Amino acid sequence: MSPSLADFSRGLYDRAGSNSQLRAQLRIVHQATREVANEPVGTVVPADVLYENLFLDMLSTGVLLREVDNTIREQRDGTPEGELRSRLCALIFLVGQLPTDPGSDTGVRATVETLTDLLVDDLRAGGASLRARIPGLLEGMVEGGKLMQVEGEYRLQTREGAEWTAAYGSSYARIFGDDARIANDRARELKQAVSEVLRGLGFPQGESKTPRKVEAHFGADAPPTGTGAVPVWVRDEWAVGDRAVTDEARAAGVEDPTVYVFLPRRGADELKRALASYEAATEVLGSRATPSTREGEEARAAMESRRRRARSSLDAAIGAVMENARVLQGGGTEVVENTLRAAVEKAARASVERLYPQFRTGDHARWETVMKRAREGSGSPLEPLGYTGNAENHPACSRVLGSVGAAGKRGRDVRAEFRMPPMAGPRTRWTARYWRFSPRVC
C-alpha cells in the first residue's frame, strides 16, 4: 500500500528533529486538499507535493543538500517530460527519507510501480499515461547519470556514484568503438549460446541403439567428418552471407553428413550496445576497490544492477538470433522445427545415416547372444541374427575377418577401425568383442 502524506511528512520530520510535526502535517494536508477540492470525485493528491512544502525546512536542517535540490530543479526544461522528471526525482528523494529500520519500515521503495502509483492524481483514469511514460524517463535518467538503480529501486546519484558512472561511460565508449573487440565478444557469446543449446545432444541409432552425438564446429574452415560424431558447422552473418552458406550446403551434395547452422544478423545494434554495456560494467566492477562508505556501496550495487540489466538485454539479443537460426542438410534442404536444438537433432538423425552408410551391415540387437553361443562352441552362432548361411560370408563377419587378417591384429586397433565411419557398428555388441570370437563364429 502506498504511504499517505502524513506517512511521508512524519518520516521527514523525524529525520529533521522537528517539535511541530503534527501541526506541519495538518497544514500540508489542508493545503493540498484545498487545491483539489473543486476537482471531480476520484482526484487525489500526488505525493510529490510534499517536496515543495518541505524543501525549505529540509534545506535548513540539512536533510536536503543544496546540490540535490539543484539536481531536482534542473530537470525542468520547460517540457512536460522535464516537469515529470523533476517530480520523479523529488519523489525518489522523499521515498529515500522514509525510515527503513525494523519496526518502523513502511516497506515503500522507489520502484517504477510505486513511483507511478504515488504520482497518479486521477483514480478514474488509473494513470495509464504515466505508466507509459515513466519507465522510459527513469531509464533515461539512469543512463544520463542523474539516478542510480539498485535491485529495481531508484536513487538519486551521489558524488561517488557519479565517479562510478563516469568510469562506466568511459569504458562503454571505448569498447563500443572497438570493432575488433566487439566482434570477438560477439563470437564468444554466440558460441556459448549455441554450445548451451546443443549441450548433451545425442541419440541412439539402429536396433542396437548405438549412441551417437553431435559435435559443433565454429569458424571459416569446414569441420572433419571422421571423428565419429555428426559435424555441426556453425557460422554467423557477421562473418559470411546467407547465400554463401546455402550454396556451400547445396554443393556438398546429399551424401554430405555435415549439418549447416546459419545465425542471422538480427538486432545487430541492440546486440552491440548490450555487449558494450555488459563488458563496460564488468570492467568497472573489476577495476575498482571494494568501497568502505555507504555511498560507495550504493554505487557498486548500482553498477552490479546495471550489469545484470545489460546481461538480460544481451541474452535477449542473442536469443533473437538463436530463434531465427537456419539449419541446412548437405544438399541444401532446410530443416525446420520449433527450436534450434530440435532442428539440429532432426538433421543429425538424417546425417548419421550418411556418416555411417554401412552401419546396418552389423546392426542387430542380439549380438550378445551370438557371443554367448560362440563361447559355448555352437556350430551356428549367427542364428539369433536370422542368418543361416556360412558364418564367414555374413557381411559383418567378412568385414571383421578381413580387418584382422591371417597375421592377426590388436583388439584396440580393430575397435578403433569399426567405431569410425563408414561402418561404426554397435561397440558392445560386436566390434568390441567379435574379433576375439571370430574363429569360433566364422
NUGU-770158 format. One line per 3 residues: their letters; for each residue x, y, z of C-alpha. Coordinates in Angstrom, 1 decimal. Layout:
N
A	X/Y/Z | ...
# end
This chain:
442
MSP	0.0/0.0/0.0 | 1.4/3.5/-0.9 | 2.1/5.8/2.1
SLA	-0.1/8.7/2.9 | 1.0/12.4/3.0 | 1.1/12.0/6.8
DFS	3.5/9.0/6.5 | 5.9/11.0/4.3 | 5.9/14.1/6.5
RGL	6.2/12.0/9.7 | 9.3/10.3/8.3 | 10.8/13.6/7.1
YDR	10.2/15.5/10.3 | 11.5/12.6/12.3 | 14.8/12.9/10.4
AGS	14.8/16.7/10.9 | 14.0/16.5/14.6 | 11.0/18.9/14.5
NSQ	8.9/19.5/17.5 | 5.9/20.7/15.5 | 5.3/17.5/13.5
LRA	1.5/17.3/13.9 | 0.9/20.9/13.1 | 3.0/20.7/10.0
QLR	1.3/17.6/8.8 | -2.1/19.1/9.2 | -1.0/22.3/7.4
IVH	0.3/20.3/4.4 | -2.7/18.1/4.1 | -5.1/21.0/4.5
QAT	-3.4/23.0/1.8 | -3.1/20.1/-0.6 | -6.8/19.1/-0.3
REV	-7.8/22.7/-0.9 | -6.1/22.7/-4.2 | -8.1/19.7/-5.4
ANE	-11.3/20.4/-3.6 | -13.2/21.5/-6.7 | -12.0/18.6/-8.9
PVG	-14.2/15.7/-9.7 | -14.5/12.7/-7.3 | -11.6/10.4/-7.9
TVV	-9.0/13.1/-7.9 | -6.2/12.5/-5.4 | -3.2/14.5/-4.2
PAD	0.1/13.2/-5.7 | 2.8/12.5/-3.1 | 5.4/14.8/-4.6
VLY	3.5/17.9/-3.3 | 5.3/17.3/-0.1 | 8.6/18.3/-1.6
ENL	7.6/21.9/-2.4 | 6.0/22.3/1.0 | 9.0/20.9/2.9
FLD	12.2/21.7/0.9 | 13.0/24.9/2.7 | 12.8/23.2/6.1
MLS	14.8/20.3/4.8 | 17.5/22.6/3.4 | 17.7/24.5/6.7
TGV	18.0/21.3/8.8 | 20.5/19.6/6.4 | 18.2/16.8/5.4
LLR	18.3/18.1/1.9 | 21.6/19.2/0.3 | 21.6/22.2/-2.0
EVD	23.2/20.2/-4.8 | 20.4/17.6/-4.6 | 17.8/20.3/-4.8
NTI	19.6/21.8/-7.8 | 19.6/18.4/-9.5 | 15.9/18.0/-8.9
REQ	15.0/21.5/-10.2 | 17.4/21.5/-13.2 | 15.3/18.7/-14.7
RDG	12.6/21.3/-15.5 | 13.4/22.3/-19.1 | 10.0/23.8/-20.0
TPE	8.7/20.5/-21.4 | 6.1/18.1/-19.9 | 8.8/15.4/-19.8
GEL	11.1/17.7/-17.9 | 8.5/18.6/-15.4 | 7.7/14.9/-14.9
RSR	11.5/14.1/-14.5 | 11.7/16.7/-11.8 | 8.7/15.3/-10.0
LCA	10.2/11.8/-10.2 | 13.5/13.0/-8.7 | 11.7/14.8/-5.9
LIF	9.6/11.7/-5.1 | 12.7/9.5/-5.2 | 14.3/11.8/-2.7
LVG	11.2/11.7/-0.4 | 10.9/7.9/-0.5 | 14.6/7.7/0.4
QLP	13.9/9.6/3.6 | 11.3/7.1/4.8 | 12.5/5.0/7.8
TDP	13.9/1.6/7.0 | 14.7/0.4/10.5 | 13.0/-2.8/11.7
GSD	9.7/-1.9/13.4 | 9.3/1.4/11.6 | 10.0/0.3/8.0
TGV	7.0/1.2/5.8 | 8.2/-1.2/3.1 | 7.8/1.5/0.5
RAT	10.7/1.6/-2.1 | 11.3/3.8/-5.1 | 10.4/1.2/-7.7
VET	8.8/2.1/-11.0 | 5.5/0.7/-9.9 | 5.5/2.6/-6.6
LTD	6.6/5.9/-8.1 | 3.9/5.7/-10.7 | 1.2/4.9/-8.0
LLV	2.4/7.9/-5.9 | 2.2/10.3/-8.9 | -1.3/9.3/-10.0
DDL	-3.8/12.1/-9.5 | -6.9/10.7/-11.2 | -8.1/7.3/-9.9
RAG	-10.7/7.1/-12.7 | -8.1/7.1/-15.4 | -5.7/4.9/-13.4
GAS	-2.6/6.8/-14.5 | -2.4/5.0/-17.9 | -0.4/7.9/-19.4
LRA	2.0/8.0/-16.5 | 2.6/4.2/-16.6 | 3.5/4.5/-20.3
RIP	5.9/7.5/-19.9 | 7.7/6.9/-16.5 | 9.8/3.8/-17.3
GLL	11.5/5.4/-20.2 | 12.1/8.6/-18.3 | 13.6/6.7/-15.4
EGM	15.9/4.7/-17.7 | 17.0/7.9/-19.5 | 18.0/9.5/-16.2
VEG	19.9/6.3/-15.2 | 21.8/6.4/-18.4 | 22.3/10.1/-18.0
GKL	23.9/9.7/-14.6 | 21.1/11.5/-12.7 | 19.8/8.4/-11.0
MQV	21.1/5.0/-9.8 | 19.2/1.8/-10.0 | 19.9/-0.7/-7.3
EGE	17.9/-4.0/-7.3 | 15.0/-2.4/-9.0 | 15.0/0.7/-6.7
YRL	15.9/4.2/-8.0 | 18.1/6.6/-6.0 | 19.5/10.0/-6.7
QTR	23.0/10.0/-7.9 | 25.7/10.7/-5.3 | 29.2/12.1/-5.8
EGA	30.8/8.7/-5.5 | 28.1/7.2/-7.7 | 28.9/9.8/-10.3
EWT	32.5/8.7/-10.3 | 31.5/5.1/-11.0 | 29.1/6.3/-13.7
AAY	31.8/8.3/-15.3 | 34.1/5.3/-15.3 | 31.4/3.2/-16.9
GSS	30.8/5.8/-19.6 | 34.4/6.0/-20.5 | 34.7/2.2/-20.7
YAR	31.5/1.9/-22.7 | 32.6/4.5/-25.3 | 36.0/2.8/-25.7
IFG	34.5/-0.7/-26.0 | 31.7/0.4/-28.3 | 34.2/2.0/-30.6
DDA	36.5/-1.1/-30.7 | 35.1/-3.1/-33.6 | 37.6/-5.9/-33.2
RIA	36.8/-6.4/-29.5 | 33.0/-6.3/-30.2 | 33.5/-8.9/-32.9
NDR	35.4/-11.2/-30.6 | 33.0/-10.7/-27.7 | 30.0/-11.3/-30.1
ARE	31.6/-14.5/-31.5 | 32.2/-15.7/-27.9 | 28.6/-15.1/-26.9
LKQ	27.2/-16.8/-29.9 | 29.5/-19.8/-29.5 | 28.4/-20.1/-25.8
AVS	24.8/-19.8/-26.7 | 24.9/-22.5/-29.4 | 27.0/-24.8/-27.2
EVL	24.4/-24.4/-24.5 | 21.6/-25.2/-26.9 | 23.3/-28.3/-28.1
RGL	24.7/-29.4/-24.8 | 24.2/-33.2/-24.3 | 22.5/-33.7/-27.6
GFP	22.7/-37.3/-28.7 | 20.5/-40.2/-29.8 | 20.7/-44.0/-30.3
QGE	21.0/-45.4/-33.8 | 19.5/-48.7/-35.1 | 18.3/-51.8/-33.4
SKT	21.5/-52.0/-31.3 | 20.8/-48.4/-30.0 | 24.4/-47.4/-30.6
PRK	24.8/-43.9/-29.1 | 25.6/-41.1/-31.5 | 26.5/-37.5/-30.6
VEA	26.8/-34.2/-32.4 | 29.9/-32.0/-32.4 | 29.7/-28.3/-33.0
HFG	32.4/-26.5/-35.0 | 32.8/-22.8/-35.4 | 34.8/-20.7/-37.8
ADA	35.5/-20.5/-41.5 | 37.0/-23.9/-42.0 | 34.8/-26.9/-42.8
PPT	34.8/-29.5/-40.0 | 36.2/-33.0/-40.3 | 33.7/-35.9/-40.9
GTG	35.8/-38.7/-39.5 | 35.6/-38.0/-35.8 | 32.7/-40.4/-35.1
AVP	30.3/-37.5/-34.3 | 27.9/-35.7/-36.6 | 29.6/-32.4/-37.5
VWV	27.6/-29.3/-37.0 | 29.2/-26.3/-38.8 | 28.0/-23.0/-37.1
RDE	28.6/-19.7/-38.8 | 27.0/-16.3/-38.4 | 26.0/-13.5/-40.8
WAV	28.6/-11.1/-39.4 | 31.2/-13.4/-41.0 | 29.5/-14.9/-44.0
GDR	26.4/-14.4/-46.0 | 23.3/-16.5/-46.1 | 23.6/-17.2/-49.8
AVT	27.2/-18.4/-49.4 | 26.2/-20.9/-46.7 | 23.2/-22.1/-48.7
DEA	25.4/-22.6/-51.8 | 28.0/-24.5/-49.9 | 25.4/-26.8/-48.5
RAA	24.0/-27.5/-51.9 | 27.4/-28.0/-53.5 | 28.3/-30.5/-50.7
GVE	25.7/-32.9/-52.0 | 23.2/-35.3/-50.5 | 25.8/-37.6/-49.2
DPT	27.5/-35.0/-47.0 | 26.8/-35.7/-43.3 | 27.6/-32.1/-42.2
VYV	24.7/-30.1/-40.6 | 25.0/-26.4/-41.5 | 23.8/-23.9/-39.0
FLP	23.5/-20.2/-40.0 | 22.9/-17.5/-37.4 | 21.3/-14.4/-38.9
RRG	22.3/-10.8/-38.2 | 19.2/-9.9/-36.2 | 19.2/-6.9/-33.8
ADE	22.8/-6.1/-34.6 | 22.7/-2.6/-33.0 | 20.9/-3.8/-29.8
LKR	23.4/-6.7/-29.5 | 26.3/-4.3/-29.9 | 25.0/-1.9/-27.3
ALA	24.2/-4.7/-24.8 | 27.7/-6.2/-25.3 | 29.4/-2.9/-24.7
SYE	27.3/-2.2/-21.7 | 27.9/-5.6/-20.1 | 31.6/-5.5/-20.7
AAT	31.9/-1.9/-19.5 | 30.1/-2.6/-16.3 | 32.1/-5.8/-15.7
EVL	35.3/-3.8/-16.3 | 34.4/-1.1/-13.8 | 33.4/-3.6/-11.2
GSR	36.7/-5.5/-11.6 | 38.9/-2.4/-11.6 | 37.6/-0.5/-8.5
ATP	38.4/-1.4/-4.9 | 35.7/-2.6/-2.6 | 34.1/0.6/-1.2
STR	34.1/1.4/2.5 | 31.4/4.1/2.6 | 27.6/3.8/2.2
EGE	27.7/6.0/-0.9 | 30.4/3.7/-2.3 | 28.4/0.6/-1.5
EAR	25.4/2.0/-3.2 | 27.5/3.0/-6.2 | 28.8/-0.5/-6.5
AAM	25.4/-2.0/-6.1 | 24.0/0.3/-8.8 | 26.8/-0.9/-11.2
ESR	26.0/-4.5/-10.4 | 22.4/-3.8/-11.2 | 23.4/-2.2/-14.4
RRR	25.5/-5.2/-15.4 | 22.6/-7.5/-14.7 | 20.3/-5.4/-16.8
ARS	22.9/-5.4/-19.6 | 23.2/-9.2/-19.3 | 19.4/-9.6/-19.6
SLD	19.4/-7.4/-22.7 | 22.4/-9.3/-24.1 | 20.6/-12.7/-23.5
AAI	17.5/-11.3/-25.2 | 19.5/-10.2/-28.3 | 21.4/-13.5/-28.5
GAV	18.1/-15.3/-28.1 | 16.6/-13.4/-31.1 | 19.5/-14.6/-33.2
MEN	19.0/-18.2/-32.0 | 15.3/-18.2/-32.7 | 15.9/-17.2/-36.3
ARV	18.8/-19.6/-37.0 | 18.6/-21.7/-40.1 | 19.6/-25.4/-40.3
LQG	20.5/-27.0/-43.6 | 21.3/-30.6/-44.6 | 24.1/-31.4/-47.0
GGT	22.4/-30.9/-50.4 | 20.7/-27.7/-49.3 | 17.5/-29.0/-47.8
EVV	16.4/-26.7/-44.9 | 15.3/-28.4/-41.7 | 12.6/-26.5/-39.8
ENT	11.5/-27.2/-36.2 | 10.2/-25.2/-33.3 | 13.7/-24.8/-31.7
LRA	17.3/-24.8/-32.9 | 18.0/-27.9/-30.9 | 15.1/-29.8/-32.4
AVE	16.1/-28.8/-35.9 | 19.7/-29.8/-35.4 | 18.7/-33.1/-33.8
KAA	16.4/-33.9/-36.8 | 19.1/-33.0/-39.2 | 21.7/-35.0/-37.3
RAS	19.5/-38.1/-37.3 | 19.4/-37.9/-41.1 | 23.1/-37.2/-41.3
VER	24.1/-40.2/-39.2 | 22.8/-42.4/-41.9 | 25.1/-40.6/-44.3
LYP	28.0/-40.7/-41.9 | 27.7/-44.4/-41.4 | 26.4/-45.8/-44.6
QFR	27.5/-49.4/-43.8 | 26.2/-49.3/-40.2 | 23.3/-51.6/-41.0
TGD	25.7/-54.3/-42.0 | 26.3/-55.2/-38.4 | 23.3/-53.6/-36.7
HAR	21.4/-56.0/-34.6 | 20.1/-56.2/-31.0 | 21.2/-59.8/-30.4
WET	24.9/-59.8/-30.9 | 25.4/-60.6/-27.2 | 23.5/-63.8/-27.8
VMK	25.8/-64.6/-30.7 | 28.8/-64.0/-28.4 | 27.4/-66.4/-25.8
RAR	26.7/-69.1/-28.4 | 30.3/-68.7/-29.8 | 31.8/-69.1/-26.3
EGS	29.7/-72.3/-25.9 | 31.0/-73.7/-29.1 | 27.8/-73.6/-31.1
GSP	28.1/-74.6/-34.7 | 25.6/-71.9/-35.8 | 26.2/-68.9/-33.5
LEP	24.6/-66.5/-36.0 | 21.1/-68.0/-35.9 | 19.9/-65.3/-33.4
LGY	20.5/-62.8/-36.1 | 18.3/-64.7/-38.5 | 21.3/-65.7/-40.6
TGN	21.6/-69.4/-41.6 | 24.4/-69.3/-44.2 | 28.1/-69.8/-43.7
AEN	29.3/-67.5/-40.9 | 32.3/-66.3/-42.9 | 30.0/-65.0/-45.5
HPA	28.0/-62.8/-43.2 | 28.8/-59.2/-44.1 | 29.9/-58.3/-40.6
CSR	32.0/-61.4/-40.1 | 33.6/-60.9/-43.5 | 34.5/-57.3/-42.7
VLG	36.0/-58.2/-39.3 | 37.9/-61.2/-40.6 | 39.2/-59.0/-43.4
SVG	40.4/-56.5/-41.0 | 42.1/-59.0/-38.6 | 43.7/-60.9/-41.5
AAG	45.8/-64.0/-41.3 | 48.5/-62.3/-39.2 | 46.0/-61.1/-36.6
KRG	45.6/-57.5/-35.2 | 45.5/-55.9/-31.8 | 41.9/-55.6/-30.4
RDV	42.1/-51.9/-29.8 | 43.0/-51.4/-33.5 | 40.1/-53.4/-34.6
RAE	37.8/-51.5/-32.3 | 39.1/-48.2/-33.4 | 38.5/-49.1/-37.1
FRM	35.0/-50.2/-36.6 | 33.9/-47.4/-34.4 | 34.7/-44.9/-37.1
PPM	32.7/-44.2/-40.4 | 31.6/-45.7/-42.6 | 30.6/-48.7/-40.5
AGP	30.8/-47.8/-36.8 | 28.9/-50.8/-35.6 | 27.5/-51.3/-32.1
RTR	30.5/-51.2/-29.9 | 29.5/-53.6/-27.2 | 27.5/-55.9/-29.5
WTA	30.3/-56.9/-31.9 | 33.1/-54.5/-32.8 | 34.5/-54.5/-29.3
RYW	34.5/-58.3/-28.9 | 33.7/-60.0/-32.1 | 37.4/-60.1/-33.2
RFS	38.1/-62.4/-30.2 | 35.5/-64.9/-31.2 | 35.7/-64.6/-35.0
PRV	37.4/-68.0/-35.3 | 34.6/-69.6/-33.3 | 31.8/-67.7/-35.1
C	33.2/-67.9/-38.6
# end
